[in-house]
């Protein structure tokens, strides 16, 4: 859901260019007819509205004092308190110790869209003031000298050779911008009115107001996407039908999600909070939906429950654990069904060719036994899966994956039949073993491609193989060296032992835990090359405090993805900054 949102932002500029290209003749003609007939650009673009200007983006810093405390914590964890002494000395000697600046209140930037053609972004900085005269003297230490505007009481200018900044002082804040129109407006939003929801949670936060995007720009962007989709989603020459179905499904689903987001989302909030008390850094990505919208309902229904794979994923000491247990949206279920149809079509295409141009009843039955359980699983109440990189020795892993299925025994039979005929459809799969092991009644099969034979390097060990199995309610996959089979058998044991217990643990629809120090044990391909970052990381990351924990879950107003970083990441960042400073002094 989250990844489908970033792409449209990057395309706004292109959509705007198309809009302006098609609109230019209209304005040119109006200019020729006379100024009285010229359209109001702000009205045409939907940028002018009654009342105060509305920022499309705000970036808010909770307080300078809090930021300095966080920086001090970072260098303390990195065992480089001297770096904080340097920063404090620089502030005192070069910036007058920021005298006149209120270090306890929020500061930041508001970004407006100017009603012009093209609609240009206008940033306005807001700076809290404790004493105006002292702050003006502090600003005089910089390259641009503040000058009071004659005939005014609260206006100043910062003039340089190539630029000029306009300043207005009101409500104990300085508002600064290159745009005189915006900097000197008396009705700019007051920080005390919009910052508390951000500063109560985060040290620094950015809020994108989706509702403030002009309707004309939004509609032009969505129209551009639709027109592109109509051309791009046509079937290409000699494209297999299976590939076409998958590509078209992906494109249509992406387009529908983007349209729903722009039409029914309220805002995006990105925030970061550093907590010396908890010794963690929290990064949040929030999407808020319009109340009562289909988007709000879809997000609210994106609820999770404890995964059936709790006996596996509760071990958070492993290098990487990913778990997802959620109720998919109706649109996503349809997309999953189409992907399965693409998979089924691809199998039919290959076996029809193998069968001499007409699909045999045996091949048709095989395909049905593989596909039908997957279709039933997609229609089940929720999707439940997990993947884990398990460390079997220093720098050596086994990938273990599992998914809940409906009709696992039928799927197991289909997989066995598919493997027995795999070489017919792919000559590379010539090193296969059916029923290489049977464990707890589960038949396990081994697959290995030609390229893996004799491979002696890499985190998956020597000559890695894939082990597959399915029975009951679970389909299994394990990939790795000789330890992969035993890891799979151990996982099956854990699931059987925990079958009688009630699922426990986090009910987040998506969860990921990464242990950074485990990955540092993987020997790089170019081990002889000096890597300063790796050297610092090996010193910084400790196994007891090296986790990144990511969860995505619904909130009262939308959905939130939260990443929490342990103390070692703070140490690593502080050590990197300190190392760069040390190098600059050589």
DOBARO-913053 format. One record per residue (C-alpha): residue number from 1; residue in three letters; x, y, z. Coordinates in steps of 0.05 Angstrom, whole numbers, plus 5000, padded with zeros to 4 digits. Layout:
BEGIN
SITE   nr  rest    xx    yy    zz
SITE  NUM   Ala     X     Y     Z
...
END
This chain:
BEGIN
SITE   nr  rest    xx    yy    zz
SITE    1   Unk  5000  5000  5000
SITE    2   Unk  5055  5049  5020
SITE    3   Unk  5100  5038  4960
SITE    4   Unk  5044  5054  4912
SITE    5   Unk  5043  5126  4936
SITE    6   Unk  5114  5151  4921
SITE    7   Unk  5113  5143  4845
SITE    8   Unk  5058  5195  4832
SITE    9   Unk  5096  5249  4869
SITE   10   Unk  5154  5241  4820
SITE   11   Unk  5106  5248  4761
SITE   12   Unk  5072  5312  4784
SITE   13   Unk  5123  5354  4747
SITE   14   Unk  5111  5318  4681
SITE   15   Unk  5036  5324  4688
SITE   16   Unk  5042  5398  4704
SITE   17   Unk  5085  5408  4641
SITE   18   Unk  5031  5377  4598
SITE   19   Unk  4978  5420  4631
SITE   20   Unk  5017  5484  4618
SITE   21   Unk  5033  5464  4547
SITE   22   Unk  4960  5456  4529
SITE   23   Unk  4939  5517  4569
SITE   24   Unk  4990  5567  4541
SITE   25   Unk  4951  5584  4477
SITE   26   Unk  4890  5602  4519
SITE   27   Unk  4928  5653  4560
SITE   28   Unk  4966  5680  4500
SITE   29   Unk  4901  5693  4464
SITE   30   Unk  4872  5727  4524
SITE   31   Unk  4931  5773  4530
SITE   32   Unk  4923  5793  4457
SITE   33   Unk  4850  5811  4468
SITE   34   Unk  4867  5858  4525
SITE   35   Unk  4884  5858  4598
SITE   36   Unk  4812  5866  4619
SITE   37   Unk  4794  5800  4586
SITE   38   Unk  4854  5761  4613
SITE   39   Unk  4834  5704  4659
SITE   40   Unk  4854  5705  4732
SITE   41   Unk  4909  5653  4735
SITE   42   Unk  4897  5637  4808
SITE   43   Unk  4824  5623  4794
SITE   44   Unk  4838  5581  4732
SITE   45   Unk  4890  5539  4770
SITE   46   Unk  4847  5533  4831
SITE   47   Unk  4901  5564  4875
SITE   48   Unk  4864  5624  4900
SITE   49   Unk  4816  5612  4957
SITE   50   Unk  4780  5655  5007
SITE   51   Unk  4815  5665  5072
SITE   52   Unk  4888  5657  5092
SITE   53   Unk  4938  5622  5046
SITE   54   Unk  4943  5547  5058
SITE   55   Unk  5011  5514  5056
SITE   56   Unk  5016  5450  5016
SITE   57   Unk  5076  5427  5057
SITE   58   Unk  5103  5444  5126
SITE   59   Unk  5169  5422  5157
SITE   60   Unk  5171  5432  5232
SITE   61   Unk  5229  5427  5282
SITE   62   Unk  5203  5418  5353
SITE   63   Unk  5256  5463  5384
SITE   64   Unk  5329  5480  5374
SITE   65   Unk  5345  5462  5446
SITE   66   Unk  5316  5392  5438
SITE   67   Unk  5355  5381  5374
SITE   68   Unk  5420  5400  5408
SITE   69   Unk  5404  5351  5464
SITE   70   Unk  5393  5296  5413
SITE   71   Unk  5459  5313  5378
SITE   72   Unk  5494  5312  5446
SITE   73   Unk  5464  5243  5460
SITE   74   Unk  5488  5217  5392
SITE   75   Unk  5560  5238  5404
SITE   76   Unk  5557  5213  5476
SITE   77   Unk  5535  5144  5451
SITE   78   Unk  5591  5147  5400
SITE   79   Unk  5640  5164  5457
SITE   80   Unk  5658  5229  5423
SITE   81   Unk  5634  5284  5471
SITE   82   Unk  5688  5329  5442
SITE   83   Unk  5646  5336  5379
SITE   84   Unk  5590  5369  5420
SITE   85   Unk  5641  5416  5450
SITE   86   Unk  5661  5436  5379
SITE   87   Unk  5589  5449  5359
SITE   88   Unk  5575  5490  5421
SITE   89   Unk  5639  5529  5409
SITE   90   Unk  5619  5542  5337
SITE   91   Unk  5550  5567  5358
SITE   92   Unk  5581  5613  5410
SITE   93   Unk  5638  5641  5368
SITE   94   Unk  5606  5644  5299
SITE   95   Unk  5532  5650  5311
SITE   96   Unk  5530  5690  5375
SITE   97   Unk  5503  5629  5412
SITE   98   Unk  5438  5641  5373
SITE   99   Unk  5422  5698  5420
SITE  100   Unk  5352  5725  5410
SITE  101   Unk  5327  5659  5381
SITE  102   Unk  5276  5623  5425
SITE  103   Unk  5306  5554  5431
SITE  104   Unk  5244  5524  5464
SITE  105   Unk  5191  5536  5410
SITE  106   Unk  5181  5506  5340
SITE  107   Unk  5216  5531  5278
SITE  108   Unk  5208  5509  5206
SITE  109   Unk  5185  5523  5135
SITE  110   Unk  5117  5529  5101
SITE  111   Unk  5112  5516  5027
SITE  112   Unk  5057  5551  4987
SITE  113   Unk  5038  5548  4914
SITE  114   Unk  5038  5616  4882
SITE  115   Unk  4977  5630  4837
SITE  116   Unk  5017  5640  4774
SITE  117   Unk  5032  5604  4709
SITE  118   Unk  5067  5558  4724
SITE  119   Unk  5047  5555  4798
SITE  120   Unk  5114  5565  4832
SITE  121   Unk  5130  5538  4901
SITE  122   Unk  5141  5593  4953
SITE  123   Unk  5178  5574  5017
SITE  124   Unk  5168  5616  5079
SITE  125   Unk  5212  5602  5140
SITE  126   Unk  5186  5616  5210
SITE  127   Unk  5235  5630  5266
SITE  128   Unk  5215  5637  5340
SITE  129   Unk  5240  5700  5373
SITE  130   Unk  5256  5711  5447
SITE  131   Unk  5286  5781  5437
SITE  132   Unk  5281  5815  5369
SITE  133   Unk  5339  5863  5378
SITE  134   Unk  5386  5808  5400
SITE  135   Unk  5365  5763  5342
SITE  136   Unk  5376  5820  5292
SITE  137   Unk  5447  5828  5319
SITE  138   Unk  5457  5753  5313
SITE  139   Unk  5434  5755  5240
SITE  140   Unk  5484  5810  5226
SITE  141   Unk  5539  5759  5237
SITE  142   Unk  5518  5724  5173
SITE  143   Unk  5535  5742  5100
SITE  144   Unk  5468  5778  5089
SITE  145   Unk  5457  5839  5134
SITE  146   Unk  5387  5855  5158
SITE  147   Unk  5362  5925  5141
SITE  148   Unk  5298  5954  5168
SITE  149   Unk  5248  5976  5115
SITE  150   Unk  5237  6051  5121
SITE  151   Unk  5168  6072  5144
SITE  152   Unk  5153  6005  5177
SITE  153   Unk  5157  5978  5247
SITE  154   Unk  5162  5903  5235
SITE  155   Unk  5193  5893  5167
SITE  156   Unk  5265  5878  5148
SITE  157   Unk  5305  5857  5087
SITE  158   Unk  5366  5813  5079
SITE  159   Unk  5400  5840  5017
SITE  160   Unk  5457  5808  4978
SITE  161   Unk  5487  5815  4909
SITE  162   Unk  5442  5763  4878
SITE  163   Unk  5384  5753  4925
SITE  164   Unk  5340  5788  4974
SITE  165   Unk  5301  5759  5032
SITE  166   Unk  5240  5795  5060
SITE  167   Unk  5223  5791  5134
SITE  168   Unk  5162  5808  5176
SITE  169   Unk  5160  5803  5252
SITE  170   Unk  5094  5786  5286
SITE  171   Unk  5068  5741  5341
SITE  172   Unk  5139  5731  5366
SITE  173   Unk  5161  5699  5300
SITE  174   Unk  5203  5722  5241
SITE  175   Unk  5173  5701  5174
SITE  176   Unk  5227  5700  5119
SITE  177   Unk  5219  5689  5044
SITE  178   Unk  5246  5712  4977
SITE  179   Unk  5173  5729  4960
SITE  180   Unk  5156  5797  4988
SITE  181   Unk  5082  5783  4977
SITE  182   Unk  5083  5721  5022
SITE  183   Unk  5134  5743  5073
SITE  184   Unk  5096  5806  5089
SITE  185   Unk  5026  5778  5091
SITE  186   Unk  4992  5789  5158
SITE  187   Unk  4947  5728  5151
SITE  188   Unk  5001  5674  5146
SITE  189   Unk  4985  5612  5188
SITE  190   Unk  5008  5619  5260
SITE  191   Unk  5055  5562  5281
SITE  192   Unk  5019  5555  5348
SITE  193   Unk  4957  5534  5309
SITE  194   Unk  4987  5478  5265
SITE  195   Unk  5051  5454  5300
SITE  196   Unk  5025  5422  5364
SITE  197   Unk  5001  5356  5332
SITE  198   Unk  5071  5348  5302
SITE  199   Unk  5115  5373  5359
SITE  200   Unk  5077  5331  5410
SITE  201   Unk  5103  5269  5375
SITE  202   Unk  5165  5285  5335
SITE  203   Unk  5231  5323  5339
SITE  204   Unk  5224  5339  5265
SITE  205   Unk  5165  5326  5219
SITE  206   Unk  5140  5341  5149
SITE  207   Unk  5065  5346  5133
SITE  208   Unk  5039  5344  5061
SITE  209   Unk  4968  5369  5056
SITE  210   Unk  4938  5328  4999
SITE  211   Unk  4874  5370  5001
SITE  212   Unk  4914  5432  4986
SITE  213   Unk  4936  5404  4918
SITE  214   Unk  4897  5446  4867
SITE  215   Unk  4841  5405  4836
SITE  216   Unk  4864  5424  4766
SITE  217   Unk  4934  5398  4778
SITE  218   Unk  4908  5334  4810
SITE  219   Unk  4859  5321  4753
SITE  220   Unk  4913  5336  4701
SITE  221   Unk  4960  5288  4734
SITE  222   Unk  4909  5232  4740
SITE  223   Unk  4886  5245  4668
SITE  224   Unk  4958  5238  4645
SITE  225   Unk  4965  5172  4682
SITE  226   Unk  4902  5145  4651
SITE  227   Unk  4923  5164  4581
SITE  228   Unk  4992  5132  4592
SITE  229   Unk  4959  5069  4620
SITE  230   Unk  4915  5062  4558
SITE  231   Unk  4977  5060  4515
SITE  232   Unk  5024  5021  4560
SITE  233   Unk  4976  4967  4580
SITE  234   Unk  4961  4943  4510
SITE  235   Unk  4988  4874  4493
SITE  236   Unk  5056  4878  4459
SITE  237   Unk  5077  4840  4398
SITE  238   Unk  5096  4768  4414
SITE  239   Unk  5083  4779  4488
SITE  240   Unk  5059  4715  4522
SITE  241   Unk  4989  4720  4548
SITE  242   Unk  5012  4702  4619
SITE  243   Unk  5062  4760  4620
SITE  244   Unk  5009  4807  4591
SITE  245   Unk  4958  4789  4645
SITE  246   Unk  5010  4800  4701
SITE  247   Unk  5034  4866  4672
SITE  248   Unk  4964  4892  4659
SITE  249   Unk  4941  4873  4729
SITE  250   Unk  5000  4908  4761
SITE  251   Unk  4988  4971  4720
SITE  252   Unk  4913  4975  4732
SITE  253   Unk  4920  4961  4807
SITE  254   Unk  4973  5015  4813
SITE  255   Unk  4930  5066  4775
SITE  256   Unk  4868  5051  4817
SITE  257   Unk  4907  5058  4882
SITE  258   Unk  4938  5124  4860
SITE  259   Unk  4871  5152  4839
SITE  260   Unk  4839  5132  4905
SITE  261   Unk  4897  5163  4944
SITE  262   Unk  4893  5231  4910
SITE  263   Unk  4817  5234  4913
SITE  264   Unk  4807  5208  4984
SITE  265   Unk  4870  5220  5025
SITE  266   Unk  4876  5279  5072
SITE  267   Unk  4950  5285  5087
SITE  268   Unk  5017  5250  5093
SITE  269   Unk  5058  5261  5156
SITE  270   Unk  5131  5238  5162
SITE  271   Unk  5162  5246  5230
SITE  272   Unk  5226  5229  5268
SITE  273   Unk  5234  5225  5343
SITE  274   Unk  5299  5211  5379
SITE  275   Unk  5291  5188  5451
SITE  276   Unk  5353  5186  5495
SITE  277   Unk  5309  5158  5551
SITE  278   Unk  5286  5098  5510
SITE  279   Unk  5352  5096  5472
SITE  280   Unk  5315  5090  5406
SITE  281   Unk  5300  5130  5344
SITE  282   Unk  5230  5126  5316
SITE  283   Unk  5212  5142  5244
SITE  284   Unk  5138  5145  5225
SITE  285   Unk  5104  5149  5157
SITE  286   Unk  5029  5165  5165
SITE  287   Unk  4973  5169  5115
SITE  288   Unk  4908  5201  5138
SITE  289   Unk  4845  5188  5098
SITE  290   Unk  4783  5231  5090
SITE  291   Unk  4732  5209  5143
SITE  292   Unk  4677  5166  5115
SITE  293   Unk  4713  5153  5049
SITE  294   Unk  4723  5086  5016
SITE  295   Unk  4797  5096  5028
SITE  296   Unk  4786  5104  5103
SITE  297   Unk  4743  5041  5104
SITE  298   Unk  4795  5002  5065
SITE  299   Unk  4851  5024  5112
SITE  300   Unk  4809  5009  5174
SITE  301   Unk  4794  4939  5148
SITE  302   Unk  4868  4927  5135
SITE  303   Unk  4871  4897  5204
SITE  304   Unk  4916  4842  5228
SITE  305   Unk  4915  4788  5279
SITE  306   Unk  4970  4746  5310
SITE  307   Unk  5002  4702  5258
SITE  308   Unk  4997  4627  5259
SITE  309   Unk  5073  4627  5250
SITE  310   Unk  5085  4657  5319
SITE  311   Unk  5129  4598  5340
SITE  312   Unk  5176  4618  5284
SITE  313   Unk  5175  4694  5282
SITE  314   Unk  5178  4704  5357
SITE  315   Unk  5253  4691  5351
SITE  316   Unk  5274  4762  5336
SITE  317   Unk  5348  4746  5344
SITE  318   Unk  5354  4722  5272
SITE  319   Unk  5385  4767  5218
SITE  320   Unk  5318  4782  5184
SITE  321   Unk  5246  4765  5199
SITE  322   Unk  5187  4787  5158
SITE  323   Unk  5115  4770  5175
SITE  324   Unk  5049  4791  5144
SITE  325   Unk  4980  4772  5169
SITE  326   Unk  4924  4817  5143
SITE  327   Unk  4855  4821  5111
SITE  328   Unk  4866  4843  5039
SITE  329   Unk  4822  4895  5006
SITE  330   Unk  4772  4872  4953
SITE  331   Unk  4815  4905  4899
SITE  332   Unk  4876  4868  4923
SITE  333   Unk  4840  4801  4923
SITE  334   Unk  4820  4813  4851
SITE  335   Unk  4892  4829  4834
SITE  336   Unk  4917  4766  4869
SITE  337   Unk  4867  4725  4829
SITE  338   Unk  4892  4756  4765
SITE  339   Unk  4964  4741  4783
SITE  340   Unk  4943  4669  4795
SITE  341   Unk  4908  4669  4728
SITE  342   Unk  4973  4693  4696
SITE  343   Unk  5010  4636  4732
SITE  344   Unk  4959  4585  4709
SITE  345   Unk  4961  4611  4638
SITE  346   Unk  5037  4607  4638
SITE  347   Unk  5035  4534  4661
SITE  348   Unk  4984  4517  4607
SITE  349   Unk  5026  4551  4554
SITE  350   Unk  5088  4511  4574
SITE  351   Unk  5053  4444  4581
SITE  352   Unk  5013  4453  4517
SITE  353   Unk  5079  4461  4481
SITE  354   Unk  5107  4400  4517
SITE  355   Unk  5045  4359  4501
SITE  356   Unk  5052  4372  4427
SITE  357   Unk  5004  4430  4417
SITE  358   Unk  4944  4406  4458
SITE  359   Unk  4940  4404  4534
SITE  360   Unk  4933  4333  4558
SITE  361   Unk  4884  4313  4613
SITE  362   Unk  4943  4293  4658
SITE  363   Unk  4974  4362  4650
SITE  364   Unk  4908  4396  4662
SITE  365   Unk  4898  4357  4726
SITE  366   Unk  4968  4373  4749
SITE  367   Unk  4957  4448  4738
SITE  368   Unk  4890  4445  4774
SITE  369   Unk  4921  4412  4835
SITE  370   Unk  4973  4467  4839
SITE  371   Unk  4929  4528  4824
SITE  372   Unk  4862  4513  4857
SITE  373   Unk  4889  4510  4929
SITE  374   Unk  4923  4577  4916
SITE  375   Unk  4858  4607  4890
SITE  376   Unk  4822  4582  4952
SITE  377   Unk  4876  4611  4996
SITE  378   Unk  4868  4680  4964
SITE  379   Unk  4793  4676  4980
SITE  380   Unk  4806  4658  5053
SITE  381   Unk  4792  4709  5108
SITE  382   Unk  4864  4732  5115
SITE  383   Unk  4933  4724  5084
SITE  384   Unk  4985  4696  5132
SITE  385   Unk  5058  4687  5113
SITE  386   Unk  5128  4695  5139
SITE  387   Unk  5200  4694  5116
SITE  388   Unk  5263  4688  5157
SITE  389   Unk  5337  4690  5145
SITE  390   Unk  5365  4641  5197
SITE  391   Unk  5439  4644  5216
SITE  392   Unk  5468  4574  5216
SITE  393   Unk  5540  4596  5226
SITE  394   Unk  5578  4662  5224
SITE  395   Unk  5560  4698  5159
SITE  396   Unk  5521  4638  5133
SITE  397   Unk  5445  4637  5127
SITE  398   Unk  5385  4594  5108
SITE  399   Unk  5323  4627  5079
SITE  400   Unk  5259  4598  5108
SITE  401   Unk  5190  4618  5082
SITE  402   Unk  5120  4593  5097
SITE  403   Unk  5049  4612  5078
SITE  404   Unk  4981  4588  5102
SITE  405   Unk  4942  4553  5047
SITE  406   Unk  4874  4520  5039
SITE  407   Unk  4883  4449  5015
SITE  408   Unk  4957  4440  5029
SITE  409   Unk  4954  4365  5017
SITE  410   Unk  4925  4375  4947
SITE  411   Unk  4977  4429  4933
SITE  412   Unk  5032  4381  4958
SITE  413   Unk  5009  4328  4908
SITE  414   Unk  5009  4380  4852
SITE  415   Unk  5078  4404  4870
SITE  416   Unk  5104  4333  4870
SITE  417   Unk  5075  4321  4800
SITE  418   Unk  5102  4388  4776
SITE  419   Unk  5172  4372  4800
SITE  420   Unk  5170  4304  4767
SITE  421   Unk  5158  4339  4700
SITE  422   Unk  5199  4402  4714
SITE  423   Unk  5256  4382  4667
SITE  424   Unk  5206  4379  4609
SITE  425   Unk  5191  4453  4616
SITE  426   Unk  5260  4478  4640
SITE  427   Unk  5323  4439  4622
SITE  428   Unk  5362  4477  4675
SITE  429   Unk  5324  4439  4729
SITE  430   Unk  5360  4373  4722
SITE  431   Unk  5382  4362  4793
SITE  432   Unk  5317  4346  4828
SITE  433   Unk  5300  4296  4883
SITE  434   Unk  5229  4277  4900
SITE  435   Unk  5215  4257  4972
SITE  436   Unk  5286  4272  4994
SITE  437   Unk  5258  4268  5065
SITE  438   Unk  5193  4257  5101
SITE  439   Unk  5185  4293  5167
SITE  440   Unk  5123  4292  5211
SITE  441   Unk  5085  4264  5152
SITE  442   Unk  5107  4321  5107
SITE  443   Unk  5142  4300  5042
SITE  444   Unk  5200  4346  5025
SITE  445   Unk  5230  4354  4955
SITE  446   Unk  5297  4383  4934
SITE  447   Unk  5310  4428  4873
SITE  448   Unk  5377  4454  4848
SITE  449   Unk  5394  4490  4784
SITE  450   Unk  5457  4480  4743
SITE  451   Unk  5484  4549  4763
SITE  452   Unk  5483  4531  4837
SITE  453   Unk  5524  4467  4831
SITE  454   Unk  5595  4478  4855
SITE  455   Unk  5581  4548  4880
SITE  456   Unk  5625  4559  4941
SITE  457   Unk  5615  4631  4960
SITE  458   Unk  5559  4674  4986
SITE  459   Unk  5516  4677  5049
SITE  460   Unk  5474  4616  5028
SITE  461   Unk  5535  4570  5031
SITE  462   Unk  5563  4520  4982
SITE  463   Unk  5518  4493  4925
SITE  464   Unk  5453  4520  4954
SITE  465   Unk  5388  4481  4942
SITE  466   Unk  5314  4496  4949
SITE  467   Unk  5270  4450  4991
SITE  468   Unk  5195  4453  4980
SITE  469   Unk  5137  4419  5016
SITE  470   Unk  5063  4428  5028
SITE  471   Unk  5012  4393  5072
SITE  472   Unk  4954  4409  5117
SITE  473   Unk  4950  4485  5121
SITE  474   Unk  5022  4505  5105
SITE  475   Unk  5067  4509  5044
SITE  476   Unk  5142  4511  5058
SITE  477   Unk  5205  4535  5024
SITE  478   Unk  5277  4532  5049
SITE  479   Unk  5338  4555  5010
SITE  480   Unk  5410  4545  5030
SITE  481   Unk  5467  4496  5037
SITE  482   Unk  5466  4429  5072
SITE  483   Unk  5434  4460  5135
SITE  484   Unk  5371  4482  5098
SITE  485   Unk  5337  4414  5105
SITE  486   Unk  5348  4410  5180
SITE  487   Unk  5324  4482  5189
SITE  488   Unk  5260  4465  5151
SITE  489   Unk  5249  4403  5193
SITE  490   Unk  5260  4443  5257
SITE  491   Unk  5209  4495  5233
SITE  492   Unk  5157  4441  5220
SITE  493   Unk  5169  4414  5290
SITE  494   Unk  5158  4483  5320
SITE  495   Unk  5093  4493  5283
SITE  496   Unk  5066  4425  5304
SITE  497   Unk  5087  4436  5377
SITE  498   Unk  5052  4504  5377
SITE  499   Unk  4990  4481  5340
SITE  500   Unk  4949  4474  5405
SITE  501   Unk  4968  4542  5432
SITE  502   Unk  4932  4607  5418
SITE  503   Unk  4970  4651  5369
SITE  504   Unk  5005  4706  5405
SITE  505   Unk  5050  4765  5391
SITE  506   Unk  5041  4828  5351
SITE  507   Unk  4976  4836  5312
SITE  508   Unk  5007  4886  5264
SITE  509   Unk  4987  4868  5192
SITE  510   Unk  5061  4875  5172
SITE  511   Unk  5123  4867  5214
SITE  512   Unk  5197  4864  5199
SITE  513   Unk  5257  4857  5246
SITE  514   Unk  5328  4864  5219
SITE  515   Unk  5391  4852  5260
SITE  516   Unk  5446  4893  5230
SITE  517   Unk  5506  4861  5264
SITE  518   Unk  5490  4793  5234
SITE  519   Unk  5497  4821  5163
SITE  520   Unk  5564  4851  5178
SITE  521   Unk  5591  4780  5186
SITE  522   Unk  5579  4767  5112
SITE  523   Unk  5646  4770  5077
SITE  524   Unk  5643  4820  5019
SITE  525   Unk  5664  4798  4949
SITE  526   Unk  5720  4850  4949
SITE  527   Unk  5745  4835  5019
SITE  528   Unk  5814  4863  5004
SITE  529   Unk  5786  4933  4990
SITE  530   Unk  5785  4981  5048
SITE  531   Unk  5714  5000  5068
SITE  532   Unk  5713  5055  5120
SITE  533   Unk  5638  5050  5132
SITE  534   Unk  5642  4975  5144
SITE  535   Unk  5700  4984  5192
SITE  536   Unk  5661  5035  5233
SITE  537   Unk  5598  4992  5231
SITE  538   Unk  5635  4932  5258
SITE  539   Unk  5657  4974  5317
SITE  540   Unk  5589  5008  5327
SITE  541   Unk  5538  4952  5323
SITE  542   Unk  5527  4908  5384
SITE  543   Unk  5483  4846  5379
SITE  544   Unk  5440  4867  5438
SITE  545   Unk  5422  4935  5408
SITE  546   Unk  5425  4928  5333
SITE  547   Unk  5353  4919  5312
SITE  548   Unk  5309  4956  5262
SITE  549   Unk  5236  4940  5277
SITE  550   Unk  5184  4960  5226
SITE  551   Unk  5109  4953  5235
SITE  552   Unk  5051  4976  5193
SITE  553   Unk  4982  4980  5224
SITE  554   Unk  4916  5019  5218
SITE  555   Unk  4905  5080  5262
SITE  556   Unk  4842  5118  5280
SITE  557   Unk  4851  5164  5219
SITE  558   Unk  4890  5122  5170
SITE  559   Unk  4951  5077  5168
SITE  560   Unk  5021  5084  5199
SITE  561   Unk  5087  5051  5182
SITE  562   Unk  5135  5057  5240
SITE  563   Unk  5209  5040  5241
SITE  564   Unk  5247  5038  5307
SITE  565   Unk  5323  5038  5307
SITE  566   Unk  5363  5013  5366
SITE  567   Unk  5421  5049  5400
SITE  568   Unk  5476  5021  5355
SITE  569   Unk  5449  5061  5295
SITE  570   Unk  5457  5125  5335
SITE  571   Unk  5528  5104  5354
SITE  572   Unk  5544  5089  5281
SITE  573   Unk  5518  5157  5257
SITE  574   Unk  5557  5194  5311
SITE  575   Unk  5621  5156  5295
SITE  576   Unk  5613  5170  5220
SITE  577   Unk  5605  5245  5232
SITE  578   Unk  5664  5245  5280
SITE  579   Unk  5708  5206  5230
SITE  580   Unk  5692  5256  5174
SITE  581   Unk  5711  5314  5220
SITE  582   Unk  5776  5279  5239
SITE  583   Unk  5794  5269  5166
SITE  584   Unk  5781  5343  5151
SITE  585   Unk  5832  5362  5204
SITE  586   Unk  5889  5321  5174
END
